[in-house]
């Protein structure tokens, strides 16, 4: 049985190191990308308080398609350039959004979401997926979260 949980009230950089170590341990040597995404979604849920959705959208046939996640049911397909996820995928750049209601073209899959962090997962320069994190709190995510999730995306880029 795996029990990967953050240790107490540690500083955010330490929590992200623990998250990265857990992701490395769970995905190392596992060839199934769906299984790896499912475990990473579970880790994100445990490690990131004040989130209401944590998971993946995969690049399939030129659009984003829902992957493993934890949270309420979500939009199944997102066109490139639409919403926060589609923008992250189209630009290949992280989107850190303090207030999703102010984001042009925001797609409201869950009406309680107020902030979002979306990090593209790149393999050989191509977006293969995005990691999507939603929170009911405005400005829940910050630069430390951006850096921590971008590092996670690097760790798993060849494992999903």
N, C-alpha and C positions, 0 to 999 in steps of 0.2 A: 504494500500500500504506500502511496506517495502522500506526504504531508508537507507540501510546500506552502508556507504562509509567511508573511512578513513578521519579523521579530519585533514585537512591541512597538513603541512609538519612536522609531528611529528616524533620523533625518532623511529627507526625500532621496538624496543621492545614495544613501546606504540601502534604502528600500529598493531602488532601481538595480543596484548591484545584486541584491538577493533575487530579484525578478529575473535578471539576466542569467544568473547561475541556475535558477530553477528551469528556465527555458532551455538552456544548454543541456542540462541533465535529462529533461524529458524528450527532447527532439534528436539528440545526438544518436546517430545510427538508425533512426526510424525513417524508412523510405516513404511512408504514406503521408502525403501532404495534408489530407483532410484530417487525419488523426492528430497531426502536429498542430494544425490550426485550432482544432477543438480543445486541445490541452492548453494552448496559449490563451485562448479566450477565457478558459477557466482561471488561469493564473492572473490575467488582467482583472477579472472580477474580484478575486481575492486580494490582490495587491493595491488596487486603486479605489479608495473609498469615494463615496459621493458620485458614483457612476450609475446610470440606469441602462446602459447598453455597452457591450464590449465585444468586438468580433471583427470579422473579415468580410470584405467584398473581393471576389476574384475576377480577374480580367478574363473574359470568355467571349470570343468572337467580336472583339471591338467594343464591348460594353462591360460594365461591372455587374456581376451576378452574386447574389447573397451567398455567403459561405458560413462556416460555423460561427456561432455567436451565443451570448448569454444576454437575455433581456426580453422585452416584448417583441411580438412579431414585427417584422420589418419589411421595407420595400424590397422586392425581389430583384428588379433590374433597374440600374441607373445608367443613363447615357453619359458618355464622356462629356465633361464640361458643364454638367447639370448638378446643382447642389454642391455641398462641401466635398463629398466623396468624389463626385464626377470631376470637380475642379482639381482636386489633388491628383487624380489619375491622369487627367489631360495634361496638366502642367508638370507632373512628376515632382511636385514640391509639397511639403507639409503645409497643411492648413490649420492654423490655431485660431479658433473663432470664439471670442468672449461672449458674443450675443448672436445666436443663430438667426434671430428674427431680423437682424440688421444685415444679414448676408444676402446679397442679391441672388434670387433663384433658389433659396433654401428649400429643401424637400423635407417636409414635416412628417416623418414616419411615426413619431411619438410626440404628442403635443406637450408633454412635460419637459422635453429637452430644451435647455437654454444655452448650453455651450457645447463645443465639439472640438475634438482634436483628431485629424485624419492624417496618417502618415503612409506614403506610398512604400511598397515593398518592391525594390528594384533587383532585377537579375540581369546581368550583362547590359545594364543601361535601360532595360525595358521594365515598365510597370507590370508586375504579375498579380498584384493584389494591393489592397489598402487595409490598414488597421484603422478601425473606426471606434472612437470612444465618445460617448455622449454623457452629459450630466444635466441634472435638473437645476444645478447652480449656475448662475452667470459667472463668467471668468473663472471657472473651476480649474482650467488647465493653464500652466505657465511654461516658461522657457525650460525649466528643469524637466517638466513632463515631456516637452517636445524632444529634448535631448535623450531622455530615457527611452522613449518609444522609438525614436529614430535608431538608436543603438540596437534595440530589440529587433527592428526590421532587418538590420544588417545580419544579426545572428541567425535569423530564420530564413533569409532570402533563398538559400539553396535547399531548404527543407520543407517547402510548401509547394 
